[in-house]
Amino acid sequence: MMDRYIELFNPTTANSNVYGGAEVLSYTKTGSVWAHVVYKGGKVSEEGMQMQNNQTVEFYVRNAHPANELTVSSFILFDNDKFNIHYINAID
């Protein structure tokens, strides 16, 4: 059931007027779509004397225009939390 509203953001780069014209990465909102959200099992591990908490979440969206532009450099905003994209599966 597509009952959650998510926002999609894609990276954009521009040359900065300071720092010698260095490339600056920012994100622009591509669109918002309805999605089915499934929380998978998470894990807690210790890396470099710091606790790391990983929660896997799967987002299912229809073949909509904003979703077609997503890459693994994009991110999803859902419930005011930022979710990085690790892989994209397209199903025909």
C-alpha positions as CSV (number, residue, x, y, z in Angstrom):
1,M,0.0,0.0,0.0
2,M,1.5,3.3,-1.1
3,D,0.5,5.3,2.0
4,R,3.7,7.3,2.9
5,Y,4.7,10.6,1.3
6,I,8.5,10.9,0.6
7,E,10.6,13.7,-0.8
8,L,13.3,13.0,-3.4
9,F,16.5,15.0,-3.6
10,N,19.2,14.9,-6.3
11,P,22.7,16.3,-6.1
12,T,23.7,19.4,-8.1
13,T,27.1,21.0,-8.4
14,A,28.1,24.6,-9.0
15,N,31.3,26.5,-9.0
16,S,31.9,28.6,-5.9
17,N,32.8,32.3,-6.1
18,V,35.2,31.8,-3.2
19,Y,37.9,29.2,-2.6
20,G,39.3,29.5,-6.1
21,G,36.1,28.4,-7.8
22,A,35.9,25.0,-6.1
23,E,33.0,22.8,-7.0
24,V,30.2,22.9,-4.3
25,L,27.8,20.0,-3.9
26,S,24.2,20.8,-2.9
27,Y,20.9,19.0,-3.2
28,T,17.7,20.1,-4.9
29,K,14.3,18.7,-4.4
30,T,13.2,16.7,-7.4
31,G,9.7,15.9,-6.3
32,S,7.5,14.1,-3.9
33,V,5.8,10.7,-4.4
34,W,3.7,8.2,-2.5
35,A,5.7,5.1,-1.4
36,H,5.4,1.9,0.5
37,V,8.0,1.9,3.4
38,V,9.3,-1.3,4.9
39,Y,11.7,-1.3,7.9
40,K,14.1,-4.2,7.8
41,G,16.3,-5.5,10.6
42,G,19.0,-3.2,11.8
43,K,22.4,-3.8,13.4
44,V,24.6,-2.1,16.0
45,S,28.3,-2.4,15.7
46,E,31.4,-0.8,17.1
47,E,33.8,0.8,14.6
48,G,36.8,3.0,15.7
49,M,35.6,3.1,19.3
50,Q,32.2,4.5,18.2
51,M,28.8,2.9,18.2
52,Q,27.4,2.6,14.7
53,N,23.6,2.1,14.3
54,N,22.4,0.9,10.9
55,Q,18.7,0.6,10.0
56,T,17.8,-0.7,6.6
57,V,14.6,0.7,5.1
58,E,13.1,-0.2,1.7
59,F,11.1,2.3,-0.3
60,Y,8.8,1.1,-3.0
61,V,7.5,3.7,-5.5
62,R,5.7,3.5,-8.7
63,N,7.4,4.3,-12.0
64,A,6.9,8.1,-11.6
65,H,8.9,10.8,-13.3
66,P,10.8,12.1,-10.1
67,A,11.7,8.5,-9.1
68,N,13.2,7.8,-12.5
69,E,15.8,10.5,-11.9
70,L,17.2,8.9,-8.7
71,T,20.7,7.7,-8.4
72,V,22.8,6.3,-5.5
73,S,24.0,9.9,-5.0
74,S,20.5,11.0,-4.3
75,F,18.7,10.8,-0.9
76,I,15.1,10.4,0.4
77,L,13.6,12.5,3.1
78,F,10.9,10.7,5.1
79,D,9.5,11.7,8.5
80,N,12.3,14.4,8.7
81,D,15.0,11.7,8.4
82,K,17.5,11.5,5.6
83,F,17.9,8.1,4.0
84,N,20.9,7.5,1.7
85,I,20.3,5.3,-1.3
86,H,22.5,2.2,-1.6
87,Y,20.9,0.5,-4.5
88,I,17.9,0.9,-6.9
89,N,16.0,-2.0,-8.4
90,A,13.7,-1.3,-11.4
91,I,11.0,-3.9,-11.9
92,D,9.2,-4.1,-15.3
